[in-house]
């Protein structure tokens, strides 16, 4: 396993992050336990979840499964850098109007306690804001997170789905308080979703945030089976997206065959080659999927391959403002 620092923090995390969103809705508890055991055995120490995973009336289910896995002991909790998120409604929190999506200090405090209980732990290494809340000031936000850190319940703070300018404001306000601020930004980023290269990636890299890409296969579009006509595997929106990007996907598939590597692992290797990226989030539904993904760490893409990938999946043209100005 390969490791790197999480942004400008001194915390080391694996170059792949285990995403747990499928645990509960798509992956039962037994299989989830097998995946997490295999991850730890492989040296993968970075796990990502969110309080709302399980979704709807089952929000919290994924954290509960992880907590049960920790409860087995064997050093499981000690071997994991645990990340979870706060923002959405938990439905059963009895907070009335304050349970609506948002990031008030009131909500952060209560939802942090809820996550700790479900996860059966007394601390979370990385507590992330799942979305931006324009109704809450940075004075309120940083005050709430500072309390959690001083209590030992939070190690570091991260953001998710922030714009570049919001990251800049967050770090400026943190500096004014002599506070570390954000150490990571979790963002949708892949070969087929390169808009973050315009503002988000350069802002994060400059200001000391590690990028944690979610949906690195763009919802399965860059997966090894995206073009296969298998009954029941593609329906609705994904089928339409495959047809929309068919030419690109065929060219991508041909390149991957030349390399002798599956498309999904090449897509992950492309992300890992970016110095702004800390760890893409992989979201296996089965142990087999997890084991196949580990091979991405061994793929090294040379400049000629990176150039061909740029031709197949063009980015925004570089960083702002050079991408659109002179």
VONU-829035 format. One record per residue (C-alpha): residue number from 1; residue in one letter; x, z, y. Coordinates in steps of 0.5 Angstrom, whole numbers, padded with zeros to 4 digits, m for minus. Each point is the difference from the previous one (the first is absolute). Layout:
<seq: NUM, type: A, east: X, up: Z, north: Y> $
...
***
This chain:
<seq: 1, type: X, east: 0000, up: 0000, north: 0000> $
<seq: 2, type: X, east: 0002, up: m0001, north: 0007> $
<seq: 3, type: X, east: m0001, up: 0004, north: 0006> $
<seq: 4, type: X, east: 0000, up: 0000, north: 0007> $
<seq: 5, type: X, east: m0001, up: 0005, north: 0006> $
<seq: 6, type: X, east: m0007, up: 0000, north: 0003> $
<seq: 7, type: X, east: 0000, up: m0002, north: 0007> $
<seq: 8, type: X, east: 0005, up: 0004, north: 0004> $
<seq: 9, type: X, east: m0001, up: 0006, north: m0004> $
<seq: 10, type: X, east: 0005, up: 0003, north: m0005> $
<seq: 11, type: X, east: m0005, up: m0001, north: m0006> $
<seq: 12, type: X, east: 0001, up: m0005, north: m0005> $
<seq: 13, type: X, east: m0005, up: m0003, north: m0004> $
<seq: 14, type: X, east: 0000, up: m0006, north: m0005> $
<seq: 15, type: X, east: 0000, up: m0007, north: 0002> $
<seq: 16, type: X, east: m0007, up: m0001, north: m0004> $
<seq: 17, type: X, east: m0006, up: 0005, north: 0002> $
<seq: 18, type: X, east: m0005, up: 0001, north: m0005> $
<seq: 19, type: X, east: m0007, up: m0001, north: 0003> $
<seq: 20, type: X, east: m0006, up: 0004, north: m0003> $
<seq: 21, type: X, east: m0006, up: m0003, north: 0003> $
<seq: 22, type: X, east: m0002, up: m0003, north: m0007> $
<seq: 23, type: X, east: 0000, up: 0007, north: m0003> $
<seq: 24, type: X, east: m0007, up: 0002, north: m0002> $
<seq: 25, type: X, east: m0004, up: m0006, north: 0002> $
<seq: 26, type: X, east: 0004, up: m0005, north: m0004> $
<seq: 27, type: X, east: 0005, up: 0004, north: m0004> $
<seq: 28, type: X, east: m0002, up: 0006, north: m0004> $
<seq: 29, type: X, east: 0003, up: 0007, north: 0000> $
<seq: 30, type: X, east: 0004, up: m0001, north: m0007> $
<seq: 31, type: X, east: 0003, up: m0007, north: 0003> $
<seq: 32, type: X, east: 0002, up: 0003, north: 0007> $
<seq: 33, type: X, east: 0003, up: 0005, north: m0004> $
<seq: 34, type: X, east: 0004, up: m0005, north: m0004> $
<seq: 35, type: X, east: 0002, up: m0004, north: 0006> $
<seq: 36, type: X, east: 0002, up: 0006, north: 0004> $
<seq: 37, type: X, east: 0005, up: 0003, north: m0006> $
<seq: 38, type: X, east: 0003, up: m0007, north: 0000> $
<seq: 39, type: X, east: 0001, up: 0000, north: 0007> $
<seq: 40, type: X, east: 0004, up: 0006, north: 0000> $
<seq: 41, type: X, east: 0004, up: m0002, north: m0006> $
<seq: 42, type: X, east: 0002, up: m0006, north: 0004> $
<seq: 43, type: X, east: 0002, up: 0004, north: 0006> $
<seq: 44, type: X, east: m0005, up: m0002, north: 0004> $
<seq: 45, type: X, east: m0002, up: 0006, north: 0004> $
<seq: 46, type: X, east: m0004, up: m0003, north: 0006> $
<seq: 47, type: X, east: m0008, up: 0001, north: m0001> $
<seq: 48, type: X, east: m0005, up: m0002, north: 0005> $
<seq: 49, type: X, east: m0007, up: 0002, north: 0000> $
<seq: 50, type: X, east: m0006, up: 0001, north: 0005> $
<seq: 51, type: X, east: m0005, up: 0005, north: 0000> $
<seq: 52, type: X, east: m0006, up: m0005, north: 0000> $
<seq: 53, type: X, east: 0003, up: m0003, north: m0006> $
<seq: 54, type: X, east: m0006, up: 0000, north: m0006> $
<seq: 55, type: X, east: m0004, up: m0003, north: 0006> $
<seq: 56, type: X, east: m0007, up: 0002, north: 0002> $
<seq: 57, type: X, east: m0003, up: 0006, north: m0003> $
<seq: 58, type: X, east: 0006, up: 0000, north: m0005> $
<seq: 59, type: X, east: 0005, up: 0001, north: 0006> $
<seq: 60, type: X, east: 0005, up: 0005, north: m0002> $
<seq: 61, type: X, east: 0000, up: m0002, north: m0007> $
<seq: 62, type: X, east: 0007, up: m0004, north: 0000> $
<seq: 63, type: X, east: 0004, up: 0007, north: 0003> $
<seq: 64, type: X, east: m0004, up: 0004, north: m0005> $
<seq: 65, type: X, east: 0003, up: m0004, north: m0006> $
<seq: 66, type: X, east: 0007, up: 0000, north: 0003> $
<seq: 67, type: X, east: m0001, up: 0008, north: 0001> $
<seq: 68, type: X, east: m0002, up: 0000, north: m0007> $
<seq: 69, type: X, east: 0007, up: m0004, north: m0002> $
<seq: 70, type: X, east: 0004, up: 0005, north: 0004> $
<seq: 71, type: X, east: m0003, up: 0006, north: m0003> $
<seq: 72, type: X, east: 0003, up: m0002, north: m0007> $
<seq: 73, type: X, east: 0006, up: 0003, north: 0003> $
<seq: 74, type: X, east: 0007, up: m0003, north: m0003> $
<seq: 75, type: X, east: 0003, up: m0001, north: 0007> $
<seq: 76, type: X, east: m0006, up: m0005, north: 0002> $
<seq: 77, type: X, east: m0001, up: 0002, north: 0007> $
<seq: 78, type: X, east: 0007, up: 0002, north: 0001> $
<seq: 79, type: X, east: 0002, up: m0008, north: m0001> $
<seq: 80, type: X, east: m0005, up: m0003, north: 0004> $
<seq: 81, type: X, east: 0000, up: m0001, north: 0008> $
<seq: 82, type: X, east: m0007, up: 0000, north: 0001> $
<seq: 83, type: X, east: m0004, up: m0004, north: 0005> $
<seq: 84, type: X, east: m0007, up: 0000, north: 0002> $
<seq: 85, type: X, east: m0005, up: m0002, north: 0006> $
<seq: 86, type: X, east: m0005, up: 0003, north: 0004> $
<seq: 87, type: X, east: m0005, up: m0003, north: 0005> $
<seq: 88, type: X, east: m0006, up: m0002, north: m0005> $
<seq: 89, type: X, east: m0007, up: 0003, north: m0001> $
<seq: 90, type: X, east: 0000, up: 0005, north: m0006> $
<seq: 91, type: X, east: m0007, up: 0000, north: m0001> $
<seq: 92, type: X, east: m0001, up: 0007, north: m0003> $
<seq: 93, type: X, east: 0005, up: 0004, north: 0005> $
<seq: 94, type: X, east: m0007, up: 0003, north: 0004> $
<seq: 95, type: X, east: 0004, up: m0002, north: 0007> $
<seq: 96, type: X, east: m0007, up: m0003, north: 0002> $
<seq: 97, type: X, east: 0002, up: m0005, north: 0006> $
<seq: 98, type: X, east: 0007, up: 0002, north: m0001> $
<seq: 99, type: X, east: 0001, up: m0003, north: m0006> $
<seq: 100, type: X, east: m0001, up: m0007, north: 0003> $
<seq: 101, type: X, east: 0007, up: m0004, north: m0001> $
<seq: 102, type: X, east: 0005, up: 0002, north: 0005> $
<seq: 103, type: X, east: 0006, up: 0005, north: 0002> $
<seq: 104, type: X, east: m0002, up: 0006, north: 0003> $
<seq: 105, type: X, east: 0004, up: 0006, north: 0000> $
<seq: 106, type: X, east: m0006, up: 0003, north: m0004> $
<seq: 107, type: X, east: 0000, up: m0005, north: m0005> $
<seq: 108, type: X, east: 0007, up: m0001, north: m0001> $
<seq: 109, type: X, east: 0000, up: 0008, north: m0001> $
<seq: 110, type: X, east: m0006, up: 0000, north: m0005> $
<seq: 111, type: X, east: 0002, up: m0006, north: m0004> $
<seq: 112, type: X, east: 0007, up: 0002, north: m0001> $
<seq: 113, type: X, east: m0002, up: 0006, north: m0003> $
<seq: 114, type: X, east: m0005, up: m0004, north: m0005> $
<seq: 115, type: X, east: 0006, up: m0005, north: m0002> $
<seq: 116, type: X, east: 0004, up: 0006, north: m0001> $
<seq: 117, type: X, east: m0005, up: 0003, north: m0005> $
<seq: 118, type: X, east: m0002, up: m0006, north: m0004> $
<seq: 119, type: X, east: 0008, up: m0002, north: 0000> $
<seq: 120, type: X, east: 0001, up: 0007, north: m0003> $
<seq: 121, type: X, east: 0006, up: 0001, north: 0005> $
<seq: 122, type: X, east: 0002, up: 0004, north: 0006> $
<seq: 123, type: X, east: 0003, up: m0006, north: 0004> $
<seq: 124, type: X, east: 0000, up: m0007, north: 0001> $
<seq: 125, type: X, east: 0007, up: m0004, north: 0001> $
<seq: 126, type: X, east: m0004, up: m0006, north: 0004> $
<seq: 127, type: X, east: m0006, up: 0001, north: 0004> $
<seq: 128, type: X, east: m0003, up: m0006, north: 0003> $
<seq: 129, type: X, east: m0005, up: m0002, north: 0005> $
<seq: 130, type: X, east: m0004, up: m0005, north: m0004> $
<seq: 131, type: X, east: m0002, up: m0004, north: 0006> $
<seq: 132, type: X, east: 0000, up: 0001, north: 0008> $
<seq: 133, type: X, east: m0005, up: 0004, north: 0003> $
<seq: 134, type: X, east: 0000, up: m0002, north: 0008> $
<seq: 135, type: X, east: m0005, up: 0006, north: 0001> $
<seq: 136, type: X, east: 0006, up: 0005, north: m0001> $
<seq: 137, type: X, east: 0006, up: 0001, north: 0005> $
<seq: 138, type: X, east: 0007, up: 0001, north: m0003> $
<seq: 139, type: X, east: 0000, up: 0007, north: 0003> $
<seq: 140, type: X, east: m0006, up: 0002, north: m0005> $
<seq: 141, type: X, east: 0003, up: m0004, north: m0006> $
<seq: 142, type: X, east: 0008, up: 0002, north: 0001> $
<seq: 143, type: X, east: m0003, up: 0007, north: 0001> $
<seq: 144, type: X, east: m0004, up: 0000, north: m0007> $
<seq: 145, type: X, east: 0006, up: m0003, north: m0004> $
<seq: 146, type: X, east: 0005, up: 0005, north: 0003> $
<seq: 147, type: X, east: m0004, up: 0006, north: m0002> $
<seq: 148, type: X, east: 0000, up: m0003, north: m0007> $
<seq: 149, type: X, east: 0007, up: m0001, north: 0000> $
<seq: 150, type: X, east: 0002, up: 0007, north: 0003> $
<seq: 151, type: X, east: m0005, up: 0003, north: m0006> $
<seq: 152, type: X, east: 0004, up: m0004, north: m0005> $
<seq: 153, type: X, east: m0006, up: m0004, north: m0003> $
<seq: 154, type: X, east: 0003, up: m0007, north: 0003> $
<seq: 155, type: X, east: 0007, up: m0003, north: 0000> $
<seq: 156, type: X, east: m0001, up: m0006, north: 0004> $
<seq: 157, type: X, east: m0005, up: m0004, north: 0004> $
<seq: 158, type: X, east: m0001, up: m0007, north: m0001> $
<seq: 159, type: X, east: m0005, up: m0006, north: 0002> $
<seq: 160, type: X, east: m0004, up: m0005, north: m0003> $
<seq: 161, type: X, east: m0003, up: m0006, north: 0003> $
<seq: 162, type: X, east: 0003, up: 0001, north: 0007> $
<seq: 163, type: X, east: 0002, up: m0006, north: 0005> $
<seq: 164, type: X, east: 0007, up: 0000, north: 0002> $
<seq: 165, type: X, east: m0002, up: 0003, north: 0007> $
<seq: 166, type: X, east: m0004, up: 0006, north: m0003> $
<seq: 167, type: X, east: 0006, up: 0001, north: m0004> $
<seq: 168, type: X, east: 0004, up: 0000, north: 0007> $
<seq: 169, type: X, east: m0004, up: 0005, north: 0003> $
<seq: 170, type: X, east: 0000, up: 0004, north: m0005> $
<seq: 171, type: X, east: 0007, up: 0001, north: 0000> $
<seq: 172, type: X, east: 0000, up: 0001, north: 0007> $
<seq: 173, type: X, east: m0005, up: 0005, north: 0000> $
<seq: 174, type: X, east: 0004, up: 0004, north: m0006> $
<seq: 175, type: X, east: 0007, up: m0001, north: 0004> $
<seq: 176, type: X, east: m0004, up: 0004, north: 0006> $
<seq: 177, type: X, east: m0001, up: 0006, north: m0005> $
<seq: 178, type: X, east: 0007, up: 0000, north: m0003> $
<seq: 179, type: X, east: m0004, up: m0002, north: m0006> $
<seq: 180, type: X, east: 0003, up: m0005, north: m0006> $
<seq: 181, type: X, east: m0007, up: m0004, north: 0000> $
<seq: 182, type: X, east: m0001, up: m0006, north: m0005> $
<seq: 183, type: X, east: 0005, up: m0001, north: m0005> $
<seq: 184, type: X, east: m0004, up: m0006, north: m0004> $
<seq: 185, type: X, east: m0006, up: m0005, north: 0002> $
<seq: 186, type: X, east: m0004, up: m0002, north: m0006> $
<seq: 187, type: X, east: m0002, up: m0007, north: 0001> $
<seq: 188, type: X, east: m0003, up: m0007, north: m0003> $
<seq: 189, type: X, east: 0006, up: m0004, north: m0001> $
<seq: 190, type: X, east: 0001, up: m0006, north: m0005> $
<seq: 191, type: X, east: 0003, up: m0007, north: m0001> $
<seq: 192, type: X, east: m0007, up: m0002, north: 0002> $
<seq: 193, type: X, east: m0001, up: 0005, north: 0006> $
<seq: 194, type: X, east: 0006, up: 0000, north: 0004> $
<seq: 195, type: X, east: m0003, up: 0001, north: 0007> $
<seq: 196, type: X, east: 0003, up: 0007, north: 0000> $
<seq: 197, type: X, east: 0006, up: m0003, north: 0001> $
<seq: 198, type: X, east: m0002, up: m0002, north: 0007> $
<seq: 199, type: X, east: 0000, up: 0007, north: 0003> $
<seq: 200, type: X, east: m0001, up: 0006, north: m0005> $
<seq: 201, type: X, east: 0006, up: m0001, north: m0004> $
<seq: 202, type: X, east: 0005, up: m0001, north: 0006> $
<seq: 203, type: X, east: m0003, up: 0006, north: 0003> $
<seq: 204, type: X, east: 0000, up: 0005, north: m0006> $
<seq: 205, type: X, east: 0007, up: m0002, north: m0002> $
<seq: 206, type: X, east: 0002, up: 0001, north: 0007> $
<seq: 207, type: X, east: m0003, up: 0007, north: 0001> $
<seq: 208, type: X, east: 0002, up: 0002, north: m0007> $
<seq: 209, type: X, east: m0006, up: m0001, north: m0004> $
<seq: 210, type: X, east: 0000, up: m0002, north: m0007> $
<seq: 211, type: X, east: m0005, up: m0006, north: m0002> $
<seq: 212, type: X, east: m0004, up: 0002, north: m0006> $
<seq: 213, type: X, east: m0003, up: m0007, north: m0002> $
<seq: 214, type: X, east: m0007, up: 0001, north: m0003> $
<seq: 215, type: X, east: m0004, up: m0006, north: m0004> $
<seq: 216, type: X, east: 0007, up: m0003, north: m0001> $
<seq: 217, type: X, east: m0003, up: m0006, north: m0004> $
<seq: 218, type: X, east: m0005, up: m0001, north: 0005> $
<seq: 219, type: X, east: m0006, up: 0003, north: m0005> $
<seq: 220, type: X, east: 0003, up: m0004, north: m0006> $
<seq: 221, type: X, east: 0000, up: m0007, north: 0004> $
<seq: 222, type: X, east: 0008, up: 0000, north: m0002> $
<seq: 223, type: X, east: m0001, up: 0003, north: m0007> $
<seq: 224, type: X, east: 0002, up: m0004, north: m0006> $
<seq: 225, type: X, east: m0007, up: m0001, north: m0002> $
<seq: 226, type: X, east: m0003, up: m0002, north: 0006> $
<seq: 227, type: X, east: 0000, up: m0008, north: m0001> $
<seq: 228, type: X, east: m0003, up: 0001, north: m0008> $
<seq: 229, type: X, east: m0007, up: m0002, north: m0001> $
<seq: 230, type: X, east: m0002, up: 0006, north: m0004> $
<seq: 231, type: X, east: m0007, up: 0002, north: 0000> $
<seq: 232, type: X, east: m0002, up: 0006, north: 0003> $
<seq: 233, type: X, east: 0007, up: 0001, north: 0003> $
<seq: 234, type: X, east: m0001, up: m0003, north: 0007> $
<seq: 235, type: X, east: m0007, up: 0000, north: 0004> $
<seq: 236, type: X, east: m0003, up: 0000, north: 0007> $
<seq: 237, type: X, east: 0005, up: 0001, north: 0005> $
<seq: 238, type: X, east: 0007, up: m0001, north: m0004> $
<seq: 239, type: X, east: m0002, up: m0006, north: m0003> $
<seq: 240, type: X, east: m0002, up: m0003, north: 0007> $
<seq: 241, type: X, east: 0007, up: 0003, north: 0002> $
<seq: 242, type: X, east: 0004, up: m0004, north: m0006> $
<seq: 243, type: X, east: m0003, up: m0006, north: 0002> $
<seq: 244, type: X, east: 0001, up: 0001, north: 0007> $
<seq: 245, type: X, east: 0008, up: 0001, north: m0002> $
<seq: 246, type: X, east: 0000, up: m0004, north: m0006> $
<seq: 247, type: X, east: 0006, up: m0005, north: 0003> $
<seq: 248, type: X, east: 0004, up: 0006, north: 0002> $
<seq: 249, type: X, east: m0001, up: 0004, north: m0007> $
<seq: 250, type: X, east: 0002, up: m0006, north: m0004> $
<seq: 251, type: X, east: 0006, up: m0001, north: 0004> $
<seq: 252, type: X, east: 0002, up: 0007, north: 0000> $
<seq: 253, type: X, east: m0002, up: 0000, north: m0008> $
<seq: 254, type: X, east: 0005, up: m0006, north: m0001> $
<seq: 255, type: X, east: 0006, up: 0004, north: 0004> $
<seq: 256, type: X, east: m0001, up: 0006, north: m0004> $
<seq: 257, type: X, east: 0000, up: m0004, north: m0007> $
<seq: 258, type: X, east: 0007, up: m0003, north: 0003> $
<seq: 259, type: X, east: 0002, up: 0007, north: 0001> $
<seq: 260, type: X, east: m0003, up: 0002, north: m0007> $
<seq: 261, type: X, east: m0004, up: 0006, north: 0003> $
<seq: 262, type: X, east: m0007, up: 0002, north: 0001> $
<seq: 263, type: X, east: m0003, up: m0001, north: 0007> $
<seq: 264, type: X, east: m0002, up: 0007, north: 0001> $
<seq: 265, type: X, east: 0007, up: 0002, north: m0001> $
<seq: 266, type: X, east: 0003, up: m0005, north: 0004> $
<seq: 267, type: X, east: m0005, up: 0002, north: 0006> $
<seq: 268, type: X, east: 0002, up: 0007, north: m0001> $
<seq: 269, type: X, east: 0007, up: m0002, north: 0000> $
<seq: 270, type: X, east: m0001, up: m0004, north: 0007> $
<seq: 271, type: X, east: m0003, up: 0007, north: 0003> $
<seq: 272, type: X, east: 0006, up: 0004, north: m0003> $
<seq: 273, type: X, east: 0005, up: m0005, north: 0003> $
<seq: 274, type: X, east: m0002, up: 0002, north: 0007> $
<seq: 275, type: X, east: 0004, up: 0006, north: 0004> $
<seq: 276, type: X, east: m0007, up: 0002, north: 0003> $
<seq: 277, type: X, east: m0003, up: 0001, north: m0007> $
<seq: 278, type: X, east: 0001, up: 0007, north: m0003> $
<seq: 279, type: X, east: m0005, up: m0001, north: m0006> $
<seq: 280, type: X, east: m0006, up: m0005, north: m0002> $
<seq: 281, type: X, east: m0006, up: 0004, north: m0003> $
<seq: 282, type: X, east: m0001, up: m0002, north: m0007> $
<seq: 283, type: X, east: m0007, up: 0001, north: m0003> $
<seq: 284, type: X, east: 0000, up: m0001, north: m0007> $
<seq: 285, type: X, east: m0006, up: 0001, north: m0004> $
<seq: 286, type: X, east: 0003, up: 0001, north: m0007> $
<seq: 287, type: X, east: 0007, up: 0002, north: m0002> $
<seq: 288, type: X, east: 0002, up: m0007, north: m0002> $
<seq: 289, type: X, east: m0001, up: m0002, north: 0007> $
<seq: 290, type: X, east: 0004, up: 0005, north: 0002> $
<seq: 291, type: X, east: 0006, up: m0001, north: m0005> $
<seq: 292, type: X, east: 0000, up: m0008, north: 0002> $
<seq: 293, type: X, east: 0000, up: 0002, north: 0008> $
<seq: 294, type: X, east: 0007, up: 0004, north: m0001> $
<seq: 295, type: X, east: 0004, up: m0007, north: m0001> $
<seq: 296, type: X, east: m0001, up: m0002, north: 0007> $
<seq: 297, type: X, east: 0005, up: 0005, north: 0002> $
<seq: 298, type: X, east: 0005, up: m0004, north: m0004> $
<seq: 299, type: X, east: m0002, up: m0007, north: 0004> $
<seq: 300, type: X, east: 0005, up: m0002, north: 0005> $
<seq: 301, type: X, east: m0002, up: m0006, north: 0004> $
<seq: 302, type: X, east: 0005, up: m0004, north: 0004> $
<seq: 303, type: X, east: 0000, up: m0003, north: 0006> $
<seq: 304, type: X, east: m0002, up: m0007, north: m0002> $
<seq: 305, type: X, east: m0006, up: 0004, north: m0004> $
<seq: 306, type: X, east: m0002, up: 0004, north: 0006> $
<seq: 307, type: X, east: 0000, up: m0007, north: 0004> $
<seq: 308, type: X, east: m0005, up: m0003, north: m0005> $
<seq: 309, type: X, east: m0004, up: 0006, north: 0000> $
<seq: 310, type: X, east: m0001, up: m0001, north: 0008> $
<seq: 311, type: X, east: m0002, up: m0007, north: m0001> $
<seq: 312, type: X, east: m0005, up: 0001, north: m0005> $
<seq: 313, type: X, east: m0003, up: 0007, north: 0004> $
<seq: 314, type: X, east: 0002, up: m0001, north: 0007> $
<seq: 315, type: X, east: 0001, up: 0006, north: 0004> $
<seq: 316, type: X, east: m0002, up: 0001, north: 0008> $
<seq: 317, type: X, east: 0006, up: m0003, north: 0002> $
<seq: 318, type: X, east: 0004, up: 0006, north: 0001> $
<seq: 319, type: X, east: 0000, up: 0006, north: 0004> $
<seq: 320, type: X, east: m0004, up: 0001, north: 0007> $
<seq: 321, type: X, east: 0001, up: m0003, north: 0005> $
<seq: 322, type: X, east: 0005, up: m0005, north: m0003> $
<seq: 323, type: X, east: m0006, up: m0003, north: m0005> $
<seq: 324, type: X, east: m0004, up: m0002, north: 0006> $
<seq: 325, type: X, east: 0004, up: 0000, north: 0006> $
<seq: 326, type: X, east: 0007, up: m0003, north: 0002> $
***
